[in-house]
Amino acid sequence: MNIAVVDIGTNSIHMLIVRLDADLTPHVIDKAKEMVRLGQGTFEQHRLDEKTRARALDALVRFRRLADRRGVEEIIAVATSAVREADNGGAFLQEVHRVTGIHPRLIPGVEEARLVFAANRRTLPADGHHLVVDLGGGSAEFAVGTRHSMAWAESEPLGVQRMSAMILRDGEVDSRGLEAARRSIASRMAPIAARASAAGIGEVVVTSGSAGSFLKMARARGDADADGQTLTRATVRALAQELYECKAAERAKLPGLDRNRRDLVLGAAVFFETLMSSFDIERMRVSERALREGLLEDFVARRADDLQWELTEPNLRRRAVLRLGERLHFEAGHAQQVAFLAGRLFDQMRDLHGLDEAAGEWLEYAALLHDVGVAVNARGHHKHSEYLVLHALPGPFTPAEVQIVAAIARYHRKAEPRASHANWAGLGPAQQAIVARAGAILRLADGLDRSHAHAVYDVHVHDDGSTVTLDLEAGGPVELEMWATLRKGGWFRSLFARDLVVRPAVDQDSDVYA
């Protein structure tokens, strides 16, 4: 099985293509990289400009062609800081999906930290806690943990594009900007360093293109430690000082420095210099394993679970549903997300819908299978989903249960039930009431994952008797999900005689990923 992992970063877009053997061991078969600078101007304007979007889209089109030529069966894609902070980031991801068929997932900084830590976890010493730092274009991620698990993580807006923009004036180093960058980094690092010190940090691992550039520059100077993937505090200080004193023309000619990073390296210099000072460390190891490898590790771990789900899923009925979904190549992540959100809505609306546990179970199964009709044709797939469930869902379901699950799945979109719909007409009045209420809830849950990006982590329902308010916990922009949920909420409003409000949660736990 060939898998592609795509990282839509602030500086560059990377793709890693691997072949997974039967034992799930990955072998790299291709790589691609485009430095598109998505973050250029984005952090000041909070928008991705049209030229930058076009460059990124062109790169992703080429990546998709390469993936197709390599026989890739699944593409795992994420977007980070620049897209996260752009007001039009969601629209950009929708455009990526429309043009390339790739479904990028917008991930929070702490999730980025978790994945980078996962990529490097096995390389850490066996004992004690260790620090893994990922320096990107828009943000820096800090994760502390052992070889076995991550303990906590933090993300700060300290990326090289931000810092370099503070330091440079007309391409040259501005002393006041340099001091401002130092103060900003030191201030944000101080609480993280104190927390890390309390945990007792052993090895420090840094990963990023900027860290790799520093390593190349150190090697060009004949630094023996750099040959062992290590940067010392003295080396970092010397390189940083040289970079600060160089004119732009001289900086571009420094041995080992990639031309594409001749400006970004200044932000890296002040970051690494302050990092080693704030954490009081003399050495740090540079790793090439970053977000892409972490995504791959995460995917393999989930795939391993999928292969063993029959052994680990005690519920025979749910196992039958999952088997059917798998046979029909359903989008498992989206299906499970919609099922989760449907369950959350169902549980919190019990007083409103009045349905019992059996109905909640049927709603879960319909949510898991609502999109399986795409296997036949995306157009009218809700009808195909109903047909496939009616004719392919095996025991241990009764014929009546199969009818109900199929009907709920059908009505997740498009027309509401009509007498001309054969399966609906074959249900009794009590069964139709169940399908209507569960179907209306499923429409809301499907809207809450409209982008298929799992942007909504949880939903909280408030019903004051006239209005149902959905407060969404999310790690990034959810304008698309809010719009889709309101658009799909007409049946809910008429069925339950409630107005519907969808909004981001006001108070979210900042340590939710720690």
C-alpha angles and dihedrals in degrees: 000000000000118000130187123205118198124194113193098198135176095255104021144012113227132189126193119190119197138174115226116213123213089270089052093250108152123225119190111234101167145001135196134185136182123182101215099156096224089177095058104122092345097106092053097041098030088224138095106236121228096252092051092047090050092051091049093046092050090052092050091049089055091046090052091052091051091049091051092049089051092053095245112183098189133024119203111195135177136178124211143187104339094047090039092059099039116100088217094044093109091051090050092053090049089052090050090054094046095049102035107020089235115135106212115196118215108226129194119240094254091053087051088053091050092052094047089049089050089053091055102031097099092051093059123102113271096243134056135002123306137191125235117190124190115193112199134171097267105018144018122223125208122194128178125194149106132274087270103048147352115258100193143334141205134193125204132182093247102120123150095250091056094045095044090051089056093049103043128075113181089340095307130103113264112206094212091049090049092053091046090053091049092051093047094050094043092049094051094041096050099081091041091051091049091051092047091048090053089054092051107240121219116177123018117211123190123192131185142092088269092056089050090052091053090050092052091049091049091050091049087057090053096252106169093201090059090061086063092052090256132130117197126208091245092052093049092048092049094047092046092051091049091051093049092052096046124098115231093258092051093045091058090059098050110129113257096013116126110230090228090060101044091112099030091054090072091063088048092050095055091042095052093041091052093041093057091045096046094046092037094229128152100196139027131184120231115222129194091204109100142144095319093056090045091054089050092049089049093049094048091049090052092044091052088054091049091054090054099039093110089061095044102038107084095181107091094196094051089046090056091051093048091048091054091048091050093049090052092048094242119184094257097192094053093041093052092044092052090046090051093049092044089053092050091050092045093050094048095045099051093119090051103045099030094208125147133234093272090059090049089054092050090049090053092052093046090050091052091051102034095108101036089106088076085080086071100035134327089223108084090357092155089067091047090050090055091049094048093048091048093051105029109034104106131205147315083073126093117233089252092053091050089053092051095047090047092050094048089049091050095052096055087102146010122013123023118233119300133185088245091064103098099208092046091048089053092060125090121241093262091049091048090053090054093048093048095051095041092044092053090052091048090055090057092047092049090050090052089063097038093137092047084229097117087234093152111070097180142352129217120202125212120183118186095176096264104042133037111208122197113202110197125211107208142159097218144001114335101176091120092051093047092050093047094048093051090046092052093042099083094098091048092051094050095040096050099028093235135128113234128225123182120189142149114270111262097216116040126175106251090200094055091116098035 
